[in-house]
Amino acid sequence: MARKKQKSGSGGTPATVAAAKAGIPFTLHSYEHDPAAPSYGEEAAEALGVDPGQVFKTLVAEVDGALTVAVVPVSGSLDLKALAAAVGGKRAAMADPAAAERTTGYVRGGISPLGQRKALPTVVDASAERHGTICVSAGRRGLEIELAPADLVKLTGAVTAPIARH
């Protein structure tokens, strides 16, 4: 799969625009997305040649009826109870994909925690802090943004908590 690195500030998605506007250093990685790939996140890790524990997927859940973003490594899965606890809620379930797309402004498989149409409460799995940089979707399938976990937290107003099962 072809892989291109781009410098900070290029790419033109709401996610990259938000990062550039905030002055956050980042690198864009693009690759040829395979529509038949069973997992967007694992496809990204393989295409970029990066440990799946360093590539994070963006999931949208409902916590007590409110949409909430969870950012977890592609090598793990989301612990819904832990997500609810992290935002002071009681019950969590995965959000309807159409509601997630409508609210974030992104399509499934390309939902970025950055530059969403409506800012949602966000929780980043604590394992992100073990890495100098992590990759998350830059707003479309086949495009990842690599940035420091602290910058992701700052830009999204996120909290960090152990919300992934490994």
N, CA, C and O of each residue as an XYZ file, in Angstrom:
664
protein
N       0.846     -1.198      0.000
C       0.000      0.000      0.000
C       0.876      1.240      0.000
O       1.880      1.318      0.708
N       0.477      2.192     -0.799
C       1.234      3.439     -0.877
C       1.037      4.250      0.392
O      -0.059      4.307      0.948
N       2.094      4.861      0.828
C       2.038      5.672      2.042
C       2.751      6.981      1.770
O       3.875      6.990      1.267
N       2.115      8.061      2.094
C       2.721      9.383      1.916
C       2.750     10.080      3.256
O       1.804      9.993      4.039
N       3.836     10.768      3.509
C       3.909     11.623      4.696
C       3.719     13.046      4.230
O       4.268     13.451      3.205
N       2.946     13.804      4.974
C       2.759     15.202      4.648
C       3.137     16.033      5.859
O       3.070     15.564      6.995
N       3.528     17.247      5.610
C       3.927     18.141      6.701
C       2.702     18.748      7.380
O       1.605     18.765      6.821
N       2.912     19.238      8.584
C       1.851     19.897      9.340
C       1.175     20.966      8.500
O       1.825     21.688      7.744
N      -0.154     21.056      8.646
C      -0.899     22.128      8.012
C      -1.503     21.767      6.677
O      -2.329     22.520      6.161
N      -1.121     20.639      6.097
C      -1.725     20.261      4.823
C      -2.754     19.172      5.060
O      -2.760     18.535      6.113
N      -3.615     18.958      4.093
C      -4.581     17.877      4.233
C      -6.000     18.353      4.130
O      -6.838     17.677      3.532
N      -6.297     19.514      4.707
C      -7.575     20.161      4.505
C      -8.827     19.527      5.075
O      -9.914     19.835      4.586
N      -8.752     18.666      6.068
C      -9.966     18.173      6.720
C     -10.225     19.054      7.945
O      -9.320     19.751      8.403
N     -11.446     19.031      8.480
C     -11.680     19.806      9.706
C     -10.696     19.441     10.832
O     -10.332     20.294     11.641
N     -10.274     18.181     10.876
C      -9.321     17.745     11.914
C      -7.967     18.413     11.731
O      -7.387     18.915     12.694
N      -7.462     18.422     10.512
C      -6.148     19.016     10.280
C      -6.208     20.533     10.403
O      -5.257     21.161     10.868
N      -7.313     21.112      9.991
C      -7.482     22.559     10.133
C      -7.480     22.932     11.616
O      -6.850     23.916     12.005
N      -8.182     22.154     12.448
C      -8.238     22.426     13.891
C      -6.851     22.332     14.513
O      -6.476     23.180     15.323
N      -6.084     21.308     14.142
C      -4.738     21.140     14.699
C      -3.812     22.263     14.243
O      -3.045     22.800     15.042
N      -3.883     22.620     12.962
C      -3.033     23.693     12.438
C      -3.385     25.033     13.083
O      -2.502     25.809     13.448
N      -4.673     25.291     13.217
C      -5.142     26.551     13.812
C      -4.664     26.684     15.263
O      -4.357     27.783     15.726
N      -4.604     25.551     15.973
C      -4.173     25.551     17.371
C      -2.642     25.585     17.492
O      -2.109     25.707     18.595
N      -1.949     25.479     16.373
C      -0.491     25.498     16.413
C       0.114     24.209     16.935
O       1.251     24.199     17.405
N      -0.638     23.127     16.857
C      -0.184     21.831     17.356
C       0.673     21.159     16.282
O       0.233     21.048     15.137
N       1.874     20.711     16.617
C       2.677     20.000     15.624
C       2.086     18.614     15.337
O       1.705     17.889     16.255
N       2.018     18.264     14.067
C       1.495     16.960     13.686
C       2.070     16.554     12.336
O       2.612     17.368     11.588
N       1.930     15.273     12.059
C       2.322     14.724     10.761
C       1.125     13.977     10.202
O       0.450     13.249     10.931
N       0.858     14.150      8.928
C      -0.212     13.412      8.269
C       0.373     12.206      7.553
O       1.445     12.282      6.953
N      -0.341     11.101      7.624
C       0.040      9.881      6.919
C      -1.160      9.470      6.081
O      -2.266      9.326      6.602
N      -0.946      9.282      4.788
C      -2.044      8.810      3.961
C      -1.678      7.464      3.368
O      -0.503      7.162      3.165
N      -2.679      6.669      3.095
C      -2.492      5.357      2.496
C      -3.739      5.045      1.680
O      -4.785      5.669      1.851
N      -3.608      4.081      0.804
C      -4.724      3.674     -0.040
C      -5.666      2.808      0.788
O      -5.315      1.695      1.178
N      -6.870      3.328      1.056
C      -7.855      2.590      1.845
C      -8.450      1.464      1.011
O      -8.818      1.669     -0.145
N      -8.542      0.283      1.593
C      -9.159     -0.867      0.940
C     -10.577     -1.019      1.485
O     -10.742     -1.354      2.658
N     -11.604     -0.783      0.667
C     -12.989     -0.880      1.144
C     -13.347     -2.260      1.706
O     -14.319     -2.389      2.451
N     -12.575     -3.285      1.357
C     -12.855     -4.634      1.856
C     -12.160     -4.925      3.186
O     -12.344     -6.002      3.752
N     -11.372     -3.990      3.687
C     -10.651     -4.209      4.950
C     -11.648     -4.426      6.083
O     -12.596     -3.654      6.226
N     -11.446     -5.474      6.892
C     -12.394     -5.765      7.975
C     -12.336     -4.780      9.141
O     -13.314     -4.630      9.873
N     -11.190     -4.104      9.318
C     -11.027     -3.165     10.428
C     -10.263     -1.947      9.941
O      -9.124     -2.067      9.488
N     -10.881     -0.771     10.030
C     -10.224      0.455      9.585
C      -8.936      0.703     10.364
O      -7.907      1.036      9.776
N      -8.989      0.543     11.677
C      -7.835      0.834     12.517
C      -6.677     -0.108     12.276
O      -5.531      0.328     12.174
N      -6.964     -1.402     12.185
C      -5.894     -2.365     11.936
C      -5.306     -2.165     10.548
O      -4.105     -2.343     10.344
N      -6.159     -1.793      9.587
C      -5.678     -1.485      8.246
C      -4.695     -0.312      8.312
O      -3.639     -0.354      7.681
N      -5.033      0.721      9.064
C      -4.166      1.898      9.191
C      -2.825      1.511      9.820
O      -1.772      1.913      9.325
N      -2.855      0.735     10.904
C      -1.615      0.333     11.573
C      -0.719     -0.448     10.622
O       0.488     -0.211     10.565
N      -1.304     -1.373      9.879
C      -0.529     -2.181      8.941
C       0.033     -1.313      7.814
O       1.208     -1.429      7.467
N      -0.797     -0.452      7.249
C      -0.368      0.402      6.141
C       0.746      1.356      6.557
O       1.637      1.663      5.764
N       0.693      1.825      7.807
C       1.696      2.771      8.288
C       2.919      2.084      8.884
O       3.929      2.732      9.161
N       2.827      0.765      9.082
C       3.930      0.040      9.689
C       4.141      0.427     11.141
O       5.272      0.492     11.624
N       3.026      0.685     11.837
C       3.066      1.153     13.222
C       2.424      0.105     14.127
O       1.487     -0.583     13.722
N       2.930     -0.011     15.345
C       2.349     -0.900     16.347
C       0.874     -0.542     16.540
O       0.565      0.628     16.765
N      -0.058     -1.520     16.459
C      -1.483     -1.230     16.640
C      -1.814     -0.582     17.986
O      -2.875      0.025     18.134
N      -0.923     -0.705     18.961
C      -1.135     -0.044     20.248
C      -0.892      1.453     20.194
O      -1.201      2.171     21.145
N      -0.339      1.928     19.082
C      -0.041      3.353     18.908
C      -1.024      4.020     17.947
O      -0.995      5.238     17.770
N      -1.893      3.221     17.329
C      -2.930      3.746     16.440
C      -4.250      3.638     17.192
O      -4.613      2.567     17.679
N      -4.967      4.760     17.282
C      -6.188      4.806     18.085
C      -7.414      5.019     17.206
O      -7.383      5.783     16.241
N      -8.491      4.328     17.562
C      -9.753      4.486     16.839
C     -10.665      5.407     17.631
O     -10.589      5.486     18.857
N     -11.521      6.093     16.908
C     -12.474      7.015     17.515
C     -13.846      6.370     17.470
O     -14.379      6.107     16.392
N     -14.413      6.119     18.628
C     -15.734      5.499     18.726
C     -16.694      6.477     19.375
O     -16.313      7.241     20.262
N     -17.938      6.450     18.931
C     -18.949      7.317     19.523
C     -19.949      6.430     20.255
O     -20.515      5.494     19.690
N     -20.146      6.752     21.522
C     -21.070      6.001     22.371
C     -22.094      6.973     22.954
O     -21.942      8.191     22.870
N     -23.123      6.405     23.538
C     -24.110      7.194     24.274
C     -23.945      6.873     25.736
O     -24.030      5.712     26.135
N     -23.710      7.892     26.540
C     -23.615      7.703     27.985
C     -24.803      8.436     28.597
O     -24.911      9.658     28.503
N     -25.676      7.685     29.213
C     -26.899      8.243     29.796
C     -27.627      9.142     28.779
O     -28.156     10.197     29.130
N     -27.638      8.702     27.526
C     -28.350      9.419     26.467
C     -27.559     10.506     25.767
O     -28.039     11.062     24.779
N     -26.352     10.832     26.244
C     -25.539     11.894     25.630
C     -24.401     11.277     24.818
O     -23.699     10.387     25.299
N     -24.225     11.750     23.593
C     -23.130     11.243     22.768
C     -21.787     11.612     23.396
O     -21.583     12.734     23.861
N     -20.886     10.645     23.397
C     -19.571     10.781     24.011
C     -18.550     10.089     23.115
O     -18.828      9.020     22.572
N     -17.379     10.687     22.959
C     -16.331     10.124     22.121
C     -15.342      9.346     22.990
O     -14.919      9.806     24.050
N     -14.987      8.154     22.506
C     -13.976      7.327     23.157
C     -12.843      7.110     22.157
O     -13.091      6.763     21.002
N     -11.609      7.310     22.593
C     -10.440      7.123     21.741
C      -9.621      5.998     22.362
O      -9.022      6.163     23.425
N      -9.603      4.851     21.684
C      -8.952      3.654     22.227
C      -8.027      3.033     21.179
O      -8.233      3.223     19.980
N      -7.005      2.287     21.630
C      -6.094      1.660     20.665
C      -6.832      0.655     19.780
O      -7.760     -0.018     20.229
N      -6.409      0.562     18.515
C      -7.061     -0.388     17.615
C      -6.789     -1.822     18.045
O      -7.497     -2.739     17.628
N      -5.773     -2.023     18.871
C      -5.451     -3.365     19.364
C      -6.358     -3.795     20.515
O      -6.287     -4.941     20.959
N      -7.205     -2.898     20.999
C      -8.100     -3.217     22.105
C      -9.544     -2.957     21.745
O      -9.875     -2.694     20.589
N     -10.397     -3.033     22.744
C     -11.817     -2.734     22.542
C     -12.271     -1.795     23.653
O     -11.614     -1.673     24.687
N     -13.381     -1.147     23.428
C     -13.913     -0.183     24.392
C     -14.645     -0.885     25.517
O     -15.485     -1.753     25.279
N     -14.324     -0.505     26.748
C     -15.034     -0.980     27.939
C     -16.109      0.069     28.226
O     -15.809      1.141     28.752
N     -17.344     -0.238     27.884
C     -18.437      0.736     28.015
C     -18.678      1.161     29.460
O     -18.990      2.324     29.716
N     -18.539      0.239     30.402
C     -18.725      0.603     31.817
C     -17.657      1.597     32.263
O     -17.946      2.552     32.984
N     -16.425      1.364     31.828
C     -15.322      2.266     32.190
C     -15.532      3.643     31.557
O     -15.231      4.663     32.177
N     -16.050      3.674     30.318
C     -16.326      4.956     29.667
C     -17.383      5.727     30.445
O     -17.220      6.919     30.704
N     -18.464      5.052     30.819
C     -19.523      5.712     31.585
C     -18.956      6.284     32.888
O     -19.242      7.427     33.245
N     -18.157      5.491     33.588
C     -17.572      5.946     34.847
C     -16.654      7.153     34.632
O     -16.619      8.063     35.460
N     -15.915      7.160     33.526
C     -14.965      8.241     33.263
C     -15.639      9.595     33.084
O     -15.032     10.633     33.344
N     -16.897      9.584     32.638
C     -17.621     10.852     32.450
C     -18.722     11.046     33.489
O     -19.586     11.909     33.336
N     -18.684     10.236     34.544
C     -19.649     10.378     35.623
C     -21.035      9.860     35.290
O     -22.021     10.277     35.897
N     -21.112      8.953     34.327
C     -22.404      8.392     33.929
C     -22.637      7.010     34.501
O     -21.789      6.445     35.191
N     -23.816      6.480     34.194
C     -24.163      5.157     34.707
C     -24.177      4.090     33.621
O     -23.670      2.987     33.825
N     -24.760      4.418     32.460
C     -24.926      3.420     31.405
C     -24.356      3.946     30.090
O     -24.523      5.115     29.741
N     -23.683      3.055     29.375
C     -23.146      3.426     28.064
C     -23.478      2.332     27.061
O     -23.523      1.149     27.397
N     -23.707      2.749     25.836
C     -23.934      1.841     24.715
C     -23.364      2.504     23.474
O     -23.236      3.728     23.422
N     -23.025      1.715     22.492
C     -22.525      2.292     21.245
C     -23.633      3.134     20.619
O     -24.805      2.759     20.654
N     -23.252      4.267     20.051
C     -24.215      5.170     19.424
C     -24.647      4.626     18.072
O     -23.934      3.843     17.444
N     -25.815      5.051     17.639
C     -26.285      4.733     16.303
C     -25.291      5.341     15.308
O     -24.982      6.528     15.413
N     -24.781      4.558     14.343
C     -23.789      5.088     13.403
C     -24.261      6.347     12.655
O     -23.464      7.256     12.423
N     -25.526      6.407     12.284
C     -26.044      7.585     11.571
C     -25.992      8.822     12.474
O     -25.663      9.914     12.012
N     -26.315      8.651     13.756
C     -26.267      9.775     14.705
C     -24.817     10.221     14.902
O     -24.540     11.417     14.993
N     -23.895      9.261     14.968
C     -22.471      9.592     15.127
C     -21.977     10.384     13.920
O     -21.273     11.381     14.078
N     -22.341      9.947     12.722
C     -21.911     10.650     11.511
C     -22.518     12.046     11.431
O     -21.827     13.013     11.110
N     -23.796     12.146     11.721
C     -24.498     13.436     11.655
C     -23.905     14.429     12.656
O     -23.705     15.597     12.323
N     -23.627     13.980     13.862
C     -23.152     14.864     14.923
C     -21.695     15.270     14.744
O     -21.336     16.422     14.986
N     -20.845     14.318     14.315
C     -19.421     14.621     14.177
C     -19.089     15.278     12.834
O     -18.111     16.018     12.727
N     -19.903     15.006     11.813
C     -19.611     15.520     10.476
C     -18.668     14.629      9.689
O     -18.227     14.998      8.601
N     -18.356     13.458     10.230
C     -17.459     12.516      9.574
C     -18.191     11.219      9.257
O     -19.221     10.919      9.860
N     -17.651     10.442      8.299
C     -18.224      9.138      7.992
C     -17.558      8.058      8.828
O     -16.401      8.184      9.230
N     -18.305      7.002      9.079
C     -17.804      5.858      9.851
C     -16.504      5.354      9.212
O     -16.413      5.208      7.993
N     -15.516      5.096     10.048
C     -14.212      4.680      9.556
C     -13.295      5.864      9.323
O     -12.100      5.695      9.080
N     -13.856      7.069      9.398
C     -13.059      8.273      9.216
C     -13.383      9.312     10.274
O     -13.028     10.482     10.130
N     -14.062      8.885     11.346
C     -14.401      9.830     12.409
C     -13.135     10.186     13.175
O     -12.433      9.317     13.692
N     -12.864     11.476     13.235
C     -11.708     11.974     13.972
C     -12.178     12.579     15.286
O     -13.280     13.122     15.359
N     -11.350     12.491     16.328
C     -11.712     13.177     17.572
C     -11.533     14.695     17.445
O     -12.008     15.453     18.290
N     -10.847     15.131     16.385
C     -10.556     16.553     16.166
C     -11.505     17.158     15.132
O     -11.911     16.486     14.184
N     -11.854     18.431     15.324
C     -12.614     19.153     14.307
C     -14.019     18.653     14.073
O     -14.541     18.782     12.966
N     -14.637     18.092     15.075
C     -16.000     17.597     14.909
C     -16.984     18.753     14.774
O     -16.766     19.843     15.302
N     -18.060     18.489     14.061
C     -19.090     19.508     13.842
C     -19.610     20.037     15.172
O     -19.817     21.240     15.327
N     -19.822     19.142     16.129
C     -20.276     19.527     17.469
C     -19.297     18.914     18.467
O     -19.076     17.703     18.462
N     -18.716     19.744     19.315
C     -17.764     19.236     20.310
C     -18.499     18.325     21.293
O     -19.497     18.717     21.899
N     -17.996     17.126     21.436
C     -18.590     16.142     22.349
C     -17.621     15.842     23.479
O     -16.409     15.967     23.309
N     -18.154     15.442     24.647
C     -17.252     14.998     25.718
C     -16.372     13.870     25.158
O     -16.855     12.982     24.455
N     -15.089     13.922     25.477
C     -14.136     12.966     24.907
C     -13.292     12.349     26.005
O     -12.856     13.026     26.936
N     -13.068     11.034     25.874
C     -12.196     10.313     26.799
C     -11.152      9.577     25.969
O     -11.493      8.819     25.060
N      -9.882      9.802     26.284
C      -8.772      9.125     25.616
C      -8.255      8.054     26.562
O      -8.008      8.318     27.738
N      -8.092      6.837     26.038
C      -7.589      5.760     26.882
C      -6.217      6.129     27.444
O      -5.369      6.674     26.737
N      -6.014      5.826     28.719
C      -4.783      6.183     29.427
C      -3.533      5.580     28.788
O      -2.436      6.101     28.992
N      -3.668      4.500     28.024
C      -2.498      3.890     27.390
C      -1.835      4.828     26.385
O      -0.670      4.633     26.040
N      -2.558      5.840     25.913
C      -1.989      6.805     24.961
C      -0.788      7.520     25.571
O       0.152      7.885     24.866
N      -0.828      7.715     26.885
C       0.237      8.458     27.560
C       1.578      7.736     27.550
O       2.607      8.333     27.865
N       1.571      6.446     27.187
C       2.814      5.676     27.121
C       3.610      5.946     25.852
O       4.751      5.501     25.726
N       3.016      6.671     24.917
C       3.644      6.893     23.617
C       4.012      8.366     23.432
O       3.312      9.256     23.918
N       5.100      8.609     22.736
C       5.486      9.984     22.404
C       4.482     10.599     21.446
O       4.121     11.768     21.580
N       4.030      9.805     20.474
C       2.988     10.232     19.543
C       2.042      9.067     19.300
O       2.408      7.901     19.454
N       0.829      9.406     18.919
C      -0.159      8.404     18.527
C      -0.786      8.861     17.207
O      -0.680     10.026     16.823
N      -1.427      7.938     16.537
C      -2.142      8.247     15.302
C      -3.643      8.074     15.535
O      -4.085      7.101     16.147
N      -4.408      9.032     15.039
C      -5.869      8.944     15.042
C      -6.342      9.350     13.651
O      -5.580      9.926     12.874
N      -7.572      9.057     13.344
C      -8.099      9.444     12.041
C      -8.014     10.955     11.861
O      -8.279     11.728     12.782
N      -7.638     11.350     10.650
C      -7.561     12.779     10.334
C      -8.836     13.253      9.641
O      -8.885     14.365      9.117
N      -9.865     12.408      9.640
C     -11.150     12.857      9.123
C     -11.630     12.187      7.857
O     -12.699     12.515      7.343
N     -10.850     11.252      7.351
C     -11.339     10.444      6.235
C     -10.571      9.137      6.208
O      -9.447      9.043      6.701
N     -11.201      8.131      5.622
C     -10.564      6.820      5.522
C      -9.288      6.963      4.700
O      -9.286      7.573      3.631
N      -8.200      6.387      5.221
C      -6.927      6.460      4.514
C      -6.075      7.653      4.892
O      -5.052      7.903      4.254
N      -6.472      8.398      5.919
C      -5.692      9.563      6.353
C      -5.624      9.568      7.882
O      -6.644      9.617      8.569
N      -4.399      9.515      8.388
C      -4.169      9.510      9.835
C      -3.348     10.727     10.217
O      -2.482     11.169      9.462
N      -3.630     11.267     11.402
C      -2.852     12.381     11.936
C      -2.070     11.855     13.137
O      -2.638     11.236     14.037
N      -0.773     12.105     13.141
C       0.102     11.683     14.236
C       0.430     12.906     15.072
O       0.912     13.916     14.557
N       0.162     12.806     16.370
C       0.411     13.924     17.275
C       0.663     13.409     18.676
O       0.419     12.240     18.975
N       1.155     14.294     19.536
C       1.407     13.925     20.930
C       0.072     13.715     21.641
O      -0.863     14.488     21.428
N      -0.035     12.684     22.480
C      -1.282     12.449     23.208
C      -1.750     13.669     24.008
O      -2.946     13.952     24.073
N      -0.801     14.387     24.615
C      -1.167     15.574     25.403
C      -1.807     16.643     24.519
O      -2.711     17.354     24.959
N      -1.339     16.758     23.272
C      -1.932     17.727     22.353
C      -3.352     17.312     21.960
O      -4.239     18.156     21.836
N      -3.562     16.008     21.765
C      -4.910     15.513     21.458
C      -5.858     15.829     22.611
O      -6.976     16.299     22.395
N      -5.409     15.571     23.824
C      -6.222     15.839     25.013
C      -6.542     17.334     25.104
O      -7.682     17.722     25.363
N      -5.533     18.151     24.890
C      -5.711     19.602     24.972
C      -6.709     20.093     23.914
O      -7.619     20.863     24.221
N      -6.530     19.644     22.684
C      -7.385     20.101     21.583
C      -8.844     19.674     21.729
O      -9.749     20.406     21.328
N      -9.072     18.502     22.298
C     -10.438     17.976     22.408
C     -11.068     18.268     23.774
O     -12.262     18.038     23.971
N     -10.267     18.773     24.712
C     -10.789     18.971     26.068
C     -11.074     17.642     26.747
O     -11.931     17.553     27.626
N     -10.354     16.617     26.337
C     -10.604     15.258     26.817
C     -10.094     15.027     28.233
O      -9.299     15.796     28.772
N     -10.578     13.952     28.801
C     -10.006     13.400     30.024
C      -9.345     12.083     29.611
O      -9.722     11.484     28.603
N      -8.369     11.641     30.386
C      -7.779     10.328     30.131
C      -8.230      9.387     31.240
O      -8.331      9.768     32.406
N      -8.495      8.162     30.846
C      -8.937      7.131     31.795
C      -8.711      5.771     31.146
O      -8.657      5.666     29.920
N      -8.579      4.736     31.961
C      -8.428      3.390     31.391
C      -9.788      2.875     30.878
O     -10.558      2.272     31.625
N     -10.060      3.125     29.598
C     -11.374      2.755     29.037
C     -11.284      1.634     27.996
O     -12.292      1.255     27.398
N     -10.063      1.101     27.781
C      -9.886      0.041     26.785
C      -9.632     -1.293     27.463
O      -9.010     -1.373     28.522
N     -10.125     -2.322     26.829
C      -9.763     -3.692     27.221
C      -8.685     -4.130     26.255
O      -8.826     -3.978     25.042
N      -7.600     -4.677     26.801
C      -6.483     -5.084     25.921
C      -6.413     -6.585     25.831
O      -5.546     -7.122     25.142
